[in-house]
Amino acid sequence: MNSTDTTPRRHLPRTKLAFRLMYRDEIALGPGKIDLLEAIDRTGSISAAGKSMNMSYRRAWMLVDVMNRCFTQPLVQTAKGGQNGGGAMLTPLGRQVVDSYKQISQALTHTMEAYLPLFAGLLHEEGATDGDDADSPAAD
């Protein structure tokens, strides 16, 4: 297809799926907490992980505390500061939880994508207008 082709393109719908694991009344795990665990693993620090996510140290620490309380063992282990500074690292259970979450997320996404054909022809086509589109940016 060349750049001057004006034939309408069919855009297939996409999925964006996130799930949360609840323990009692708390969110034990979700996409943000997984991102935080991965950032801690990358940076070796709760503070640096929080900063990399534009999150305060206090907020990052509170999320780690919730995760550590919800699971049978801590997901993040911390070391007190000193001459060489403190730090944080994922425990073996923390790594297992991250891997399991990603595996479940991939399986859920795969399942949802199998059902996308149910929406075939039900979404607006690019360039299509009906004159009364309540979802258009002008309606916001």
N, C-alpha and C positions, 0 to 999 in steps of 0.2 A: 504494500500500500504506500503511495507516495504522500508527500506532505500537503498536496492540494486536494486530496480525496475528501469529499464531504459526506461520505456514506456514514450514517450513524453507527457507532461502535456499541456492541453489547458489553457491558461491564458486569462481570459476575460478582455476586455479593461475596463479602468476606466475613469471617467471624473474628470476634475479639472476645475471648473467653477468659475469665478469671474466677477462681473459686477460693473460698475461705474455709478453713478448718476451724470449727468452733469447739471449744472446751468449756463446758458450763456456760457462763454468760460472756466469755471473752473470745476474741478472735485469736486463736492460738497461732494461726499461720495464714498468710495471704500473700498476694503478689508484692506488696510493699515490704513485708517482713522478709520475704525471700530475697528481694533486692538488697535489703540491709545486710542480711547474712552474707551474701556474695560480696558486698562492699567491705565488710569486716574481714572476710577471707583475703580479699585483694590488698587491703591497706594495713591489716594487723592492728587496727585501732577502731574503737567505737566512735571516738571523736572525729577521726579522719573520714570514717565511713559516713557518718552523719553529714559532715561538711560536703562530701562529694555528692550527697543527695539533697543539698540545701536544707538540711534539717539540723536543729539545735542538738547539742550533746545531750541535754536533758531528755528531749523527745526520743532520740536514738536509744539512750539508756533505758527509758521506760518501756520501749518496744522489746528490747532484749530481756528485760526483767519479766515481762508477760510471757514471752516464749520460754524462758528458763523455768518459770513456775508451772506452765501448762504441761510440759513433758516430764517423763520419768527421771530424766537426767538433764543437766544444762546443755543447751545448744552452743553457748558461747562461754568460753573460759577466759577470765581476765587475770592479769598480773599487775600487782601494785607498782606504782611509779617508784623511781629511785634514781640512782646515778645514770642508768641507761634508759630511764623512762619506763612506763608501763606498757601495756599492750593488751590485745585481745586476739583470740583465735577460735575457730570453730572446733568443737569437740568431734570425736568420731560420730556421735549421734547427730550433731549439727550437720555434718556432711551427708549423712544418710537421709536426713529429713529434706535437705535441699534436693538431693538426687531423686528421692521419692516424689516430691512435689512436682518436679519437672517431668518426670515420667507420667504422672497422672494428668498433668496439663496437656502433654502431647497426645495422650489417649483421648481425652475429652475433646480436644480440637479436631482430631481425626474423625471421631464419631459425629461431631457437629457438621463437619464438612461433607460427610456422606449424606446429610439431610438437606444441604443447600438447594438441591434441585426442586425442593418443595416451594421455593420462592421464585423459581424461574418464571419470568414474564410478569411478576407482581410488583416489581420496582420500576420507578421512572427510568426511562432511557435518557442518555445524555442528549441535551438539546431539546427534549420534549417539554412542552409547556401546555398547561391546561388553563392558564389565565387566573386561576384561583388556588395557588399552591401555598397552603398554610405553613408549610415547612421551609419556604424560601427564606433566605437571609433578610429580605425586606420585611418579613412578617415578624421578625424578632424584636 
